[in-house]
Amino acid sequence: MRVETFHRSIASENGPGGDIVHATEVLRRIFGHPSLRSHQVEVLECFLRGEDTLAVIPTGGGKSLCYALPAMMGEGVGIVISPLIALIRDQVIKFRKVGVPAAA
């Protein structure tokens, strides 16, 4: 239910396709990257439509942004669950360096 509510609020504020524009703005502002990769856009669009999404992306392919950006696009707290302790620690360090409050 949270995903559906989140998606509707993003879409209604930004119009059709505005959710990816918003994601790109957040990406630029927080991480300094100019654009999303095409596979990241595809994953984010599915998620923001409220669809169950499975994305198999190789190491270094930008998976972290696929779950981190939606959490940063809305208001409130975003919770990401990962079974990889090393990745969790690495991500928390990276998020804190760019000013995103994060904890593990």
N, C-alpha and C positions, 0 to 999 in steps of 0.2 A: 504494500500500500504506500509506503514512503516513496518508492521509486515512481509510482504513477503520479502521486501528488507533486513530486519534485519536477517530473517531466512537464506536467501541465503548466506549472508556474513558469518554468523557463520558456516554453513554447508560447504562452500567452503574452509574455513580456517582449519577446523578440520576433514574433511572427514565424512563418514557415522557414525552416532552414536557419533561423536565428540562433538556435541552440549551438550549432557548430561555430558560428561567428563568435558567440559568447565564449565558447571553449577556447578558441584561438586567441581571443583577447586575454583570457586568464593565463594561457600558456605564455604569451608574450610578456605580460606584466610580472608574473611570478618567476618564470624560468628563463626568460630572455630568448626563447626559440621563436623564429618568425612564422612557422606554420606546422601543422600536423602532417604526419605521413598519411597516405591514402588509406592504408589498412587501419590506422588509428581512427580516422574519420568514420569508417565503416563500423567499427566496434562502438564508438561513442554514439553514433546515430541509433544503433540497435538499443543500447542501454537507455538513452534518453527517450526512446519511444516506449520504455517500460517492458521491453522484451527480455526473456531469458536469453543470455548471451554466453557462448563459449568461444573464446578466442585462443587459438594456438599460435603463439608468436615466438620465434627463436630468441635466445639470449641476445640482448642488445637491440631488440626490435621495438622497444618502447611500450612494453606492457604496462609498466608502472603508471605512465600518464593516462592510460585507458581507465584505470580505476581511481587515480588521484584527482584528475580534472573534474569529474562529476561531483566529487566530494567537496571541491573548492568552489564550484559554480553557484551553489545555493547558500542559503543562510543556515546556521546551526552547525551541528557536529556531524562529520562523516566518519563512519567506522569501516575500516578495511580489515578483513581477516585473511591472514596468510599463514601457511604452515612452515614457511621457511624463515627460521630465526635469523640467519645471516642477512637475508634480504630485508627483513623488518628493520634490523639495526641500521643497515646501510641507508634505507629510505628515510628513517627518522633523522639521521645525521644530515642527509641532503636537504630534507624539508626545513629543518631548523636553520640551516645556512642561508636559505632564501627567505627566511622570516615567516614560514608557515608553522604554527604551533603543532607539534606532533609528539606522540608518546608511544611507548611499546610496553 
